[in-house]
Amino acid sequence: MSDARREALRSAMQGMAAGDRAALDMVYAMTSAKLFATIVRIVRVRERAEDLLQETYVKAWQRAGRFDPARGSPITWLCTIARNTALNDLRRDGRLPVDAGDALPEVADDAAPHDEWLCDLQDAEALHRCLETLQADHRRSIRLAFFEGLTHSELARRIDAPIGTVKSWIRRGLSGLKGCLGG
């Protein structure tokens, strides 16, 4: 995303916080494709993803006053809402078990820097290239956790590894990605 588009999105987010529906339209136009891709990757049902996209924008509209540009980018904040909305939908439907204490953390409005560069990254080729430099276990854990929405417990069960190991692989993998991508 260019600096001009980032600034336009920040401005539109401020307009949303002030109740400007035209600003909501602008935010939607600038971000809906990315948010839809995030949601559909998790729920895997296009029709359900469309409903969840609408739910995401309703939440964003209601919470726009909480967005703080000093704490993260608008796209990160919106991606976090979209991801959490999709994961919560899977949990409600019983397709994603709720395991006490080991779900991937819900990211607050003050998203951590690694979430910002991971969600905001526009150069998919660079991400793919950097993912390929990671150890296989780290790469697989990151893909399953961030792109398929698996919790730590689900991931540990799926790849038959201890939960502590899975958490370590994700942490190390994110660190490697951040270094490779210059984040």
N, C-alpha and C positions, 0 to 999 in steps of 0.2 A: 504494500500500500504506500503510495507516495506521501510525502509530507503534506502536500496540499489536501489530499483526500483525508488523511488523518485529522488535520485541523478542521476540515469541513464536518467530519464525523463528531469530533469533540464539540463543535459549535451546535450541531443538531442535537446532541445529547443534552446540552444546556437548555436548548429550546424545549426539549421533551420535559425536562425537570420543571420548566415554567408552565407546562400544560399546552404547549403549541402542537396541535395535531399535524400541521405541515412538517414540523421537525420529525415527528414519528414516521411520517411517510418517507422522509429523506433517510432516516436511520434504516428503515426497512429496505429501501431500494439499495442502499450501500452494503447491507450485511446479510440479507436473507439467504442468498445462495450459500454462503459459508456456514451460516447457522443451520440451514436445512441439511447440508452435507454432514455436519456434526451429529445432528439428531438421527438421520437415516442410517448412519454408520452404526449407531448404538441399537436402535429399535428394529432395523431391517425390514420395516413395513412402510412403504411409501405413504399410504393413506394415514396411518397413525402418525408418521413424522410430520405430515402437513398440519394435523390437529395440534401436535406438540409445538410446532413452530409458532402457531397462533398463540398458544398458551405462553410461550416464551416472551412474545412481544407484549402480551397483557401484563406479565410480571415486570418486564422492563419498564413499561409505561408507569406502573404503580410504584416502582422503586427508583425511578430515574433521579429523584432528589438525593438518593444515597450515593450515586456515582461521584467519585472524586478523581478528577483527571490527574491529580498529583500522585495518586496511589497506583495507577495502572491505565492501560489504554482502554478505550471504549469496546473494541472488539474482544479483548480478553474478558472484560466484564460480561459482555453479551454471550460469549462462548461458554462461560462458566454457568450462566443461567440456563442456556440451552442444554448443556451436558447434564446438569443436575436435574432438570425437568425430565429429560429422557430416562435417566437412571431411576428417578422416582417413579416414573410410569411403569418401568419394568418391575420394580419392587411391588407396586400396587397390584399388578397383574400376576404376581407370583413367579415371574420369569427370571427374577434376580433376587436370590435369597438375601435377607437382611441378617448379616452376621455381626453381632455386637462387638464393637471395638476394633474391627479390622477392615471396615469399608474404606475405600479411598476417601480422603478427607474432603468434605464440602469446602470449596474455596470461597472465602468471604469476598466482599467487594474489594478488599485490598489484596488482590491476587499476588501470589509470590512471583518473583521475576521469572522463574523457569516456566510458569504457566503462561506468562505474557509472551515470551518469545516463541513458545511452542504453538500457542493458539494463533498468534498474530503473524506467524511466518508465512510469507507469500510465495517464497521460492520452494515449491514442492520438490524440485530436482535436488536442491541443496540438502533438504531434509532427508530425502531418500539416500543420497550419497553418504551423508553422515551416519544414518542408521546402519548402513552397510559396514561402516568402520567399527561398529560396536561388536563385542563378543556376542555370539549367537543367543545365549541365555538372556543377556541384557536387552538385546534388540527385540526378541520375542516377548519378553515381559512388558516392555514399553508399548509395543503394538497392541497387545491384549488389554492392557490397563487403560491406555489413553484413547485408542482408536476403536476398541470394542467395548469399553466400559466395564470390564471385569473388576470385581473387588479383589483385595489381596487374597482372601480365602478362596474365591473361585479360581483365581489364577494359580494358587498353590495346588489346588485339587486338579486342575486341568493339566498342569505340567508335572505333577507328582513331585513337588519340592516343598521343603519346609517354608512356612510363612515368613520367617525371619530372613531366609535366603532370598525369597522373592522380593521382599522390601529392599534388601540390600542391592539386588540386581537393578531394580528400578532407580534407586538413588544414584548408583554408579553410572547407569546408562544415561540418566538425565544430565549428570555432570559431564559425561563424555560428549553428549550432544551439544551442550552449552559451549564447551570448549571448541568443538569442531565448527559450530555455527558462529562463533565469535560473540556469543551472548553474554 
